[in-house]
Amino acid sequence: LPKDASTVDFSNLAFGQTGWSQHQDSFFVKGIDRQTAFLAAKDGLSSATFVLKEGDPARGFVKGERGMTAVDWNVVAGVYFAPADDGFAFKVIAEGSKDVGFWGDATGGSWPQDIIRGIQNYIARESSITNPDRGVFSTTSGSKQ
């Protein structure tokens, strides 16, 4: 996994399986600050059952790992975030074991989407508490949801 957000290409919007056992996805959230991005990244990983291992809001990353499931083991994931326009760009990268195994790579491709769902849920909860009219997931700047 990349060491921090400075080594991540946020302009590359590739998603799905992007390597032997690597899966990734990207998205953007407007109207949030660095602390909210960091807390959302932590919540996204933990809500997808990852154990948090390291993170730094200043360097724009949180990393976690999880144990075995029926189809994969030794899965690690990183959530990377960087300021962009009026918000933050996020990239989620998950990698499984490099073991070939009987069926080849069976790493669950939904890990990035599960983590993103947790991030979005955190931001939606935080927004509804602090400012329900913020509309962080709307497509038009300043519009209400």
Helices and strands as residue ranges (DSSP letters): G 5-7, E 16-17, E 22-30, H 34-47, E 51-56, E 61-66, E 75-84, E 87-95, H 111-130
